Structures are given as C-alpha cells and as structure tokens.
Amino acid sequence: MLFKTGLIHSTKKLQQTLQEIFYVHQYLKVPELNESMQPNPLYRKVFLYLHSLPSIEDSDFTNLVTGTNQNDIVLCLDANQLIEDHFLGATLYWFNQKTEPNRNNENRTGSFLLKIRKNDKRRILGAYLRHIHDVAGDMESNGKRELRLFVNAGDGEGGVRWRSVPFTHPSTFETIAMGEDLRSKVKSDLELFLRGKKYYRKLGRAWRRSFLLYGPSGTGKSSFVAAMANFLGYDVYDVDLENVRGGDSDLKLLLLETTPKSIVVVEDLDKFVVAATTESSLPAASATGIQMLNIMDGILSACCGEERVMVFTMNSKDGVDPDLLRPGRVDVHIHFPTCDFSSFKELASSHLGVKEHKLFPRVEEILARGVSLSPAEVGELMIANRGSPSRAIKSVIGALRPDGGDGIGRRESADDDCDDVDGGDGCNAVKDFRKLYATMKWETSPMTYTKWYMSRMTHTNGRAQERHTRSGQFRLWQARNVDAAVKAVAVPPARVLTLHGTLVDVFTTDDADPKLLGEVPDGHVGITKYNIKLKWLRSRLQQMPLGSPEDAVVRYARCYIMYLLGGVLLPDKANNTVHVRYLPLLANCDAISTYSWDSAVLCWLYRGMCLVTDYNVEGMSGCHILLMSWIYFRHPFWAPDVMSPYTFPLATRWAGKRGKNDYAEQRLQRHRLKLDTLRVDEVIILVVFIA
Ligand SMILES: Nc1ncnc2c1ncn2[C@@H]1O[C@H](COP(=O)(O)OP(=O)(O)OP(=O)(O)O)[C@@H](O)[C@H]1O
C-alpha cells in the first residue's frame, strides 16, 4: 500500500517536472499593495473575478463567510490555495499568496500569483486581463462590490495607515428627511459627477467634488455621507485629524493612499479650524485641519483626487474664515437644520407610516414658535413609540414643550412635567428615549451629567455639604458596614422597611424622627408610592433658608444624600426618582458613615450591567460616571484629551469634554475595530497592594 502511494506521488512529481521543462510556465504577480504601499486596484479586480469563478468550489480549502446580504453565504478562497481558470483554450492557475503577519498579527498582506504557459501568455494575456477587468467592473456596477469603511487607525508601521471593515450602513437618500427638492438636486449632482470624467478632463480639473455639510448635531450629516457612499457605490475614508500625528506630510501620505471611487470624510472640521484661527499656538490637529482645506486646491488634490468625493462636516460655519471654504476648495455647501414641520412629516411617514394625523397641527404650531429638536431626537422618540403613532407624536410634543429657558432647562422641564402633556405612557417613552439616547451618546453624557451635578450641587449646597464634612457625618466613602448598605440595594423594599400604606406614612409614622426629610413632599410623591421625585429633593435643597438650626441642616443633608443616591450613586434606569428604602439608613446621622456605600454602589452598578446584557433591555441603571471613568482610565485611547492634573473626584477631569463626534454607526465600528486590535500596552492596569 505504502509502495503504491509513493509510486503515485513520484509519478505526479515527474509529470510536473516534465511540464516545467516542456511547457515552460511563467509567473505573474498581482500584489495587494503597490510599491508606495497604496492598495493596488488590480488586486481588488482579480479578487472579485476569482470569487466569481465556479472552480472556487473545487479548491482544497475555502472559507464560508456571510455576504453583504445577511442571508448570503459566500465562498472565499483561503490563503495559499490554488484555483484553476480556462480562457480561450488555455488553462491558468491562480495562487492566493499571503505573507506572514508581523508580531502584532497585523499587516498581513497578500498577492495573487498567476501561472501561465509561455505560449499561452503571448496569445491570450492581454485579452484575459481585459476580461478580468470587464467582469469585475460589471460586478462592481451591479452592486456586488463590497464597500469598505477605512479609518486611519494604523500607526504607519509596515506602511499601513488605513484599516478597514466592510461598510454596511443602510442609509439612503430616501431614508433621510431632507426635503424632496434638496434630495433630487443632490442626486442629480452626483449622477452628473459619476458621468463627468471626460468633462472634468476637458476643463483640466481633477475629477472630484467636495461638499460641506453643516448644521447642529443629530441633523443627519453623517447619515448623508453614508447615503452618498451607497448611492455612488464608493468606499468611505474617514479621516480622524487627531490621529494624523505627523502633521502635513502624514496627511498628504494618507490622502495619497486613498483609492479612486471613494468618499474622503473629515468630520467636525470646525473644531479644528476655529481653534486654529483663534489660538496663537496651534494644536497639531488644528493646523492639519487648515492644511486639509489648503490641499483641496493644491497640486496634490489633482494627483490624489481623481474620482473622489470629499466631504467636510461642521456644526456651524461661524468663526471659520470664509476664504477656507471658497469654491474650488469646497464646491457645494448643504445646510442641515433642526427638525422643521416638513422634516417632521417625512419622519412620521417613514418611522410611523402616517402621512396625516390629528395632532400634526399642534406640532406645526409648536415648531412655528421656533422650538425645535434635532431629527435624531424626533426619530428616536418615534422609534421608541412605533407601536402607537398617537403616543409617538404626543411624546414629540412633550419633548418640544418650550419653557423659555436654555437647552438644558428645556429638557429638564419637559422631562419632569411630561405627565401633564401625554399621560403615563408617553412620559415613559420620553424618559426611555432620553436614557436610550444617553446610552448611545455614552462617550459624553455621563460627563456632562457630572459637570451639571458638580456645578449645581457644589455651589447651591456648599454650605450644607461643608458643615457635614467638617462634623465627620458625611464620609460616605470610608464606611465599612458592608451588609447594611448592600442589603439596601439588593433586598426588596418591603424587607428593609416595613411599610404600611403610602410613602407619606414613612414621613409621619417614624416615632424616632417623625419627618426625616423635614416635611411631607405633598403633590410630589413619585410615580409609585415608594419613590421620591428627584425634582422635589432638588427644589427643596435650593430653598434652604439661611441660618437654619442644626436639626434643619441635618434634614437638608438627608435630602442631599437621598438626591446623591438617586441621582448619581445608585440611580435606577429612569433616573428621576429615588426609592425610600435608603431613608431609614439615614435616620441616625452617626451611623451613615458606617455603611459601606462604595460596595453598594459597585453592587448596584454590576447588577445594572448584568441586566443590560439582555438584548431587549435598553436603559442601564447604576453609576454611569464610575463606569465611564473606569473606561477612560484603563483605556486612555477612548478618553477625551485633557491636560489638567488629577483632582477629586477623578471623574470630573473629563467633565464637559466631548468625545469624538462621529455618527453612532461609525463610532461603533471604530470602537469594535479598536477593541479587536487592542494591545496589552494600551490598557492601564493599576496594581493595588492591600496591607
Ligand atoms: N434628517 C434625518 N432624517 C432621518 N434620520 C435622521 C436625520 N437626521 C438624523 N437622523 C438620525 O439620527 C441619528 C444621528 O444622525 P447623524 O449621526 O447622521 O447626525 P449628525 O448630524 O452627523 O450628528 P453629529 O454631528 O453629532 O455627528 C441617525 O441614526 C440618523 O438616522
């Protein structure tokens, strides 16, 4: 048997050697990257072509992967596999070569090796390459080309600056509320651009078009970019200027490495350009922002700008030198306003399937007063209430209610008073939305909240806090009685408190201290009989009379601690009430510092994190600030840049700092990519010694 196998093997070898001698094969290589480390477009074409061949099924080893459509299963040639093709009577062999990855498992590039007989080469090679070109071109124009999103997350090591993931954003011009006029203008502009190769040549201009999208956050700028990519069938290169560490030259190299048929996006350009025009010592990224616009009408733009669309997004053009945005640099300016009535109707039609509704006139009337929400906010309210159009529209009306104050004031009052507008369900929807939206904007919202909390609580209640800090009654973080505090969050209320009747009884029937918080919160008792509204606590704290006696200050301190517990340390998902189960723990001021509040906060946060792992759970309870500061400390690449030294509390370092402001889908992709490629040295591990 062994003898037989050996014989077959030797015969095959002999046959191969004879073939080499008599047929004289030649090898042609199509590398993935060219000499200047740019992607080689031919490689992509060959890739598409080979994956369209039926003979891929005969390859010894193929991978099964999900296609662009979730239901498609696609065969994908594995590394170092051979595939056979026939063309005009000749047999050709393609070998899928992959280089070994470097030590970080990165930069694994590949090439296709074509083995062809010398005679055949002279006869068919030209026609064969044209054939590959045509087939791949057809596949691309039929939408079979997989779009990719590139981010400049690479450090340039091994020459790789761009990393990519498949681009699967589902946005189209039809899904964006933008007015029919603008939609058709943009579409015909892009169609003209697609057909404009000869025209641009004739004019002696680079075949490229540049757009400036400006408007407040959440008005659809990033979705518009995604819609453009899907419409044109172009890849997206997302330039993060903060990652362009090598200044101008790095930026130029980055742009040179983009491929034709792509959209190059620079988001939030105003952040860089305005800083650059107002500050004397420019941060590197700001200087790069200006350079980016300068490149637009320079020589480089003609060399690396063929068949490309450049898109810049800004929140506002105010403060940006108009010269930087003049025609030639930026061809088309598109304004993205907050939601007006026609956008609202478009959103209602797409999100709720209603074209007319009896509540529309009310929405129109409120919007006409100049009150507005971003389409993102309106859309989310509609998604959260999609089961009932009336409820959805009511919740939009609730969120739109003006109070004449600033943005934050408006939101707060709408939140607290929404029962008056739309009853229980709508109110929950508004809150759900806010929670959900806050979770989506998780890079910034807890920090904004910290800032708000610090400014409100520290300034308005400094007196109470200071007194109690001095008298040692307020040392929450040094407490050690783990059991009581953990039980307080983990055990159902009835077992911690023996409650009879309503919350009002708790304030009036405790013999030791009949009014723990000083008075019955009349008309402010929360959604359930066991909850106190944070709004009531807040308004009470703001009214503490000057020169109050010691026992009154103690009651105010209790309100303050309850407010801290419900608002910051142990919040539930809704985050607008606090449960009375904590109140008995505050009855004896001397005992407060003996509870292990730190364990309780962690326990409550872990519980919230566990619950939110369920796909259907949208909001999360627990101390988000703690979680965020943990993430920012351990993974500094996620944290906004701060130069200030550490202060206490540590989380306030990031108060008011904005994270990267790209759209949710892109942000998710970026985070996933970053997590996938996370290296040990990018995580800060604190070693704690316990004596
Ligand atoms: N005009 C709109 N029509 C439909 N949906 C919209 C519109 N504007 C925003 N949205 C929705 O809101 C969400 C956020 O939008 P997007 O990220 O595109 O806004 P943006 O203007 O880029 O915000 P930012 O400046 O904060 O990045 C997306 O899910 C998008 O679908």
PDBQT file of the ligand as one rigid body, heavy atoms in Angstrom, charges set to zero:
ROOT
HETATM    1  N1  LIG A 701     -32.778  64.201   8.626  1.00  0.00    +0.000 N 
HETATM    2  C1  LIG A 701     -32.820  62.965   9.160  1.00  0.00    +0.000 A 
HETATM    3  N2  LIG A 701     -33.657  62.041   8.668  1.00  0.00    +0.000 NA
HETATM    4  C2  LIG A 701     -33.709  60.794   9.191  1.00  0.00    +0.000 A 
HETATM    5  N3  LIG A 701     -32.950  60.404  10.235  1.00  0.00    +0.000 NA
HETATM    6  C3  LIG A 701     -32.098  61.296  10.758  1.00  0.00    +0.000 A 
HETATM    7  C4  LIG A 701     -31.989  62.617  10.252  1.00  0.00    +0.000 A 
HETATM    8  N4  LIG A 701     -31.072  63.267  10.982  1.00  0.00    +0.000 NA
HETATM    9  C5  LIG A 701     -30.621  62.410  11.889  1.00  0.00    +0.000 A 
HETATM   10  N5  LIG A 701     -31.234  61.224  11.760  1.00  0.00    +0.000 N 
HETATM   11  C6  LIG A 701     -30.973  60.022  12.569  1.00  0.00    +0.000 C 
HETATM   12  O1  LIG A 701     -30.326  60.441  13.740  1.00  0.00    +0.000 OA
HETATM   13  C7  LIG A 701     -29.175  59.677  14.023  1.00  0.00    +0.000 C 
HETATM   14  C8  LIG A 701     -27.951  60.557  14.138  1.00  0.00    +0.000 C 
HETATM   15  O2  LIG A 701     -27.755  61.224  12.906  1.00  0.00    +0.000 OA
HETATM   16  P1  LIG A 701     -26.322  61.626  12.358  1.00  0.00    +0.000 P 
HETATM   17  O3  LIG A 701     -25.242  60.959  13.130  1.00  0.00    +0.000 OA
HETATM   18  O4  LIG A 701     -26.343  61.415  10.884  1.00  0.00    +0.000 OA
HETATM   19  O5  LIG A 701     -26.324  63.177  12.689  1.00  0.00    +0.000 OA
HETATM   20  P2  LIG A 701     -25.102  64.184  12.598  1.00  0.00    +0.000 P 
HETATM   21  O6  LIG A 701     -25.662  65.473  12.100  1.00  0.00    +0.000 OA
HETATM   22  O7  LIG A 701     -23.993  63.596  11.823  1.00  0.00    +0.000 OA
HETATM   23  O8  LIG A 701     -24.701  64.320  14.120  1.00  0.00    +0.000 OA
HETATM   24  P3  LIG A 701     -23.242  64.642  14.701  1.00  0.00    +0.000 P 
HETATM   25  O9  LIG A 701     -22.856  65.998  14.207  1.00  0.00    +0.000 OA
HETATM   26  O10 LIG A 701     -23.471  64.592  16.192  1.00  0.00    +0.000 OA
HETATM   27  O11 LIG A 701     -22.349  63.528  14.225  1.00  0.00    +0.000 OA
HETATM   28  C9  LIG A 701     -29.059  58.648  12.918  1.00  0.00    +0.000 C 
HETATM   29  O12 LIG A 701     -29.497  57.420  13.406  1.00  0.00    +0.000 OA
HETATM   30  C10 LIG A 701     -29.985  59.131  11.825  1.00  0.00    +0.000 C 
HETATM   31  O13 LIG A 701     -30.626  58.050  11.228  1.00  0.00    +0.000 OA
ENDROOT
TORSDOF 0
